[in-house]
């Protein structure tokens, strides 16, 4: 972990604080130690500190006021801050009255929002840490990425299966249960297992509700919990203009990590072909697009386009500026290009790309057929969308 230089860049001017959000084990704490080695760190995963500050939040203020300027010239790091929502009033006072800077790390702001905690009214910039992305790795291994996932410790481990199972069972579900985000633990457990099989597909709330033994409204709330805790993303359909033939309501859901999705469905990909490979490959490309969007602070929309007849383009970026179809194949056939051709005729994107496993780039009409490593290189160099 210490040898991986992360792309995220938190560069705070004088007087500026920040929130850093991200699922557990994505590397937030390690990044903080490397980026801010001289900062004071209060880690609320330590039970003694957690209990002490939970009961007496003012202790943080009193202890910091006793520190010298040589220490307080650096941002103060509060790790797992969502566990102690009441501490944010003290943080607010210290920012306003003493000019102390903070970096507030956590795995979810949902508990803070639900508890109506003080979110500092814009006094803290928002950053997000994602799993590893390809520019952070010297020689990305595609099958390793799809099976292990891109959470740093899982990607680097050889015995990754047990680590992933423990992560899914002990952390992901427990994170939700421990924070009291849902009371129906058996139903949420069934829901969590079910989402793996509808992952990356049009979300049918009614079908999943029947599997979980709850109503559709509850399933929608469960999905929102995963989004709010940064464990997944809802991708909405592209609808720049009204068209009765275009699907405009059903969303797609992607978990934050391809390895976690594979662990839930007990998937193992042996070779770079087949349906399972194709689905994981699409998920992997989505992760890179989403991380690039956040790290470069571009804030463009990521949608998909699908007609009622089933013609679909995987990812539409911006307002239709870039269209991307992902094909887990070593040769893209002419019929594979029909959905992209239909989208081009309707919207004329600036770029139309089919990302695949071919060896060399080629152009078919207005469509660029691009090997995935070339696409990822172009993406992170700002050549796809900027």
N, C-alpha and C positions, 0 to 999 in steps of 0.2 A: 504493500500500500504506500509506504513512504517514498517509493521510487516513481510513483505515477503522479505526474504533474497535471492537475485538473485545469480545465478550460475556464471554469467559473472565475470571474475576477471581481472581488469586492474591493472597491477603491473608494474609501470614504473621505470626503473633505472635512476640515475642522468643524466640529459641532454636529456632524451628521451621524445618526444611528441607523441600524438596519435589522430587519428580520431575515433569518435564513431558514427556510422550510425545506423539508424533504423526508421521504420515508427512511426508517431506520436502516443503518448499514450502508447507506449510499455514500458515506464518507464525510459527513459534515464535521464531526469532531476532529478527524484527522486533518482535514483541510484547515480548520481553525488553528490547530497547533502549528502547522507549517506556515500559514499566512500571517498569523499574529503570535509569534513565539513569546513575546514579552507581556502579553495580556493576562490579566487576572481571569481565572475561569471558576465559575460556580456551577457545578454539575448536579442537577436535581435528581439524577438517577441514584445518587448516594442517599441512602435512606435517612441517615442522621441529619444531613443538611436539609433534605426535603421536609422532614418533620419539624425541624427547628424553625425554618423560614416560613413554613405554612402557618405555624402558630403565631409567629412574631415577625411579620414582613418588615417591620421597621429596623430589624437587625442589619439588613443589607445596607440601608442608608447610613446607619451609625458606623458600620465597619468601613464603608467606602470613604466617609468623611474623615476617618482616621488615617487614610492612606496619603502618601506624599504625591506631589505633582509628577515626580519621575515615573510613578506607577500609573497614574490616571491620565497621562498623555496618550496612552494606548486605549483602544476600546475595551470595555469590560464585557466578557462573554458569559452569558447565562444560557446554559445548555439544558434542553428539555424544559423550556420555560412554560409550556402548556400545562405542566403538572402543578404550577403555582400561579394561577391567574392573578391572585391578589397582589403579587409582587410588582405588577405593571403600574400601579399607582405610585409606588416608590420610585420606579424607573422614570416615570413621567416627571416627578418632582426634581429628581437629580439632573435630568436633561435640562429642564427649564431654569433651575436655580443655580446649578453648579457647572453646567456645560459639559457634564460627563457623557461620553459616547458609549453606546452599548451595541453589541451584536447579540440578538435574541434568537437562539436556535430551537427548533422543535420539529416534530413529525406531523403536526396538524394544528391549524388555527381554529378548527371547528369547536373544540371545547372552550376556547377563549371567547369565541363569538356567541356560543350558546349561553355561556355564563355572563354575557354582557361585560366582559373584561375590557379594561382600558387598552385600546389598540394604538394609542399614542397620536391619534388624529393627524396622520401624515408626517409625524416627526421621524419615522423610521422607513427607509426604503425597503422594498421587498425583493428578496432574491430566492431562487429555488435551486436545490441540488438534485441532479438527475443521476441515475446509474451511469456507468462508464460510457463514453462515446468513442468512436473509432479514432479520432485524432489524438486521443490520450494513450493509445496503444501503439507500440512499435510495429507489430505485425498482427493485425486483427485476424482471428481465426473464426470463420463464419459458423461452422458447426459447433465449435466450443461456445460461441456467443448464444446460439439458439438453444443449446441444451443447458448450459450452465446459467445463462442469463448474464446481465451486465452489472449486477451488484458486485462491487469490487472483490469482496472476499469469496464470493461464489465463482466468479469468472476465473480467479487465480487458483482455486482449490481443485485438486484432482478428484477427491471424494466429495463431489458437490451434491449428490442426490440426498444424502442424509441432512446436509446443511440446509438445502432448499425445503425439505419436508419440515424440519424443525422451524424454519423461518415462517412458513405458511401456517403451521399449526400453533406454534408458541407465540408468534409475534402478531401476524396479521389479524387473526381472529381475536386474540387477547387484547390487542390495541383497542379494538372496537368495544369489546366487552368491559375492559377495565375502565374506560372513560365513560361508561354508562351511555353510550350512543344508541344502544338498542337493549330492550329488556327481554325480548324473545330470543334467547340464545340458540335453542334448537333450530328455529326457523332461519335465523341468519346463517348458521352453519350449513344448512341445506342450500341456501341461496349462494353462499360462497363457493360451494362445490359445483353448483349448477352453472355459474357464470363462465366457467372454463369452456363449456361446450357451446356456448353461444357467443364466445369471444370473437370480436371482429366481424360479427354478422349483424344483420338488422335485429334490433332488440325487440323481442316480443314479450311484453310485460305479463300478459295473460298466461302464456305457456309456463313462464318461470314461476309465476304465482301458484299455479296448480302443483308444480313440483315441490314447492316449499310449504304449501299448506297455508298460505296467507293471501290477502287480496292484492290487486295490482297496485293500489296506492302505496301499500307497504313496500312492495318491490321497488317502486320508484324512489322511496325514501332510502332504501338500502343502497341503491346505486349512488344516490346523492351523498351518503356517508362515505363511500369509497372515493368519490370525487373530492369531497371536502378534506379527507385525510390524505390526499395526494396519492392514493393507491390505484387510481385509474383516471381515464379521461373519456368524456363523452364527445364523440365526433358527430356533428350535426350535418344534415343534407345541405348541399349547395342549392340555393334558390335565388339567383340574382333577379330573375323575372318569373312571373307566373306562367306555368305550363301544366295543363291537366295531366300530361303524360309523365311528369316528373314526381318522384316521391319526395315529399317535403316535411314529413312529420316523424317518421321512424329514425332513431339515432343508432349509432354503433358505439360499442364500449371497448376500450383497450386498457388492460392492466398496465401498470407503470413499468413492468419488466417482463421480457419474453421468457425468461427462465421460470419465473413465478407462475406464469400462465401454463407453461409446460408441466410443472410439478403438479398443479391442480388436476390436470387431465392425465397425469402419469404418462406423458409423451416422451419418447426418446427418438431422435432423428439420426439415422445411421448414415444417410447419404443425401447429396444435394439434389434431390428430385422427389416427386410425389406430392400428394395433397397436404400432408402434415408439414412437410418442408415449406411448401408454398405459403401456408397460413402463418407459420412462424417467421418466414422471410419478410412477409408484408408487415408484420408486427415490428420486427427489427428496424425496418426502414422508417416506419412511423415514429419509433422512439428517437431516431436520429433527427428527423425533421422537427419534432416537438422540442428536443433539447436545443437544437440550433436556434429555433425561434425564441426561446427564453434566454439563452446565454448571450445572444447578440442583441437582445432587447428590440426585436423587430415587431412583435405583437401582431403578426398577420393571422388571419383566420385559416384554420385547417378544416376542410369539409370533405365530403365524398359526394359523388353525383350518381344517381341511379334512376332509371326509368321504370315504369310499371311493368314493362315487358322484360325487365331483368338486365338490361344493358347498364354497365357500371364502370366508372373510373374511380380508382381507390382514393386519391387525394387531390383536392383542388385547393391551391394556396392563394391567399389574398382574395381579391374579388374576381377570381377566375383568371388571374394573371399566369399561373403555372398549373398545368395538369400533369399528374403522375400516376401511371399504372405500374403495378409491381407484378412481375411474372417470375415464378420460381422455376425457370426453364433455361436450358442452355441454347435453345433456338426459338426465337419468337416467330410464329407463323403469321401469314397475312390475315387469317381470320381472328387472331388474337388482337389485331389492331382495330377491329370494327368499333368497339366502344369509344376508343380515343378519337377515331375519325368522326363519329357522331357528335362528340363533344366539341371538336374543332369546328364543325359545320355550324353548330348552334352558338358558340361563344368566342371563337377565334382567340385562344390564349396566346400570350407572348411566347411561351414554351410549352411543348407537349412531349413528355418523356415516357418511355417505357423502360423501367429499371429491371434488369434481368441478370442472368448468369452467362451471357455470351462473352466471347473473348475480346471482341473489339467493338468500338462504336460504329454505328452505321445510321444512315438517314433513309427513311421511306416516306416520300412525299414531305409532309410538314411534321412528321414524327421522328424524334431522335430515339434510337434504340441504344441504351447505354449500359455497359457492365456496371454492376453495383459499386465496385471500388472506385470507378471513375466518377460515378454519380456522387458518392460520399465525399470524394476529394473536391469536386466542383461545389457541392453544397457548402462545405466548411470554408471554402475560399471565397464565398459570396457570389458565385457565378450563376446560381439557380434563382434565388430570390434575395433581394437586398433592400 
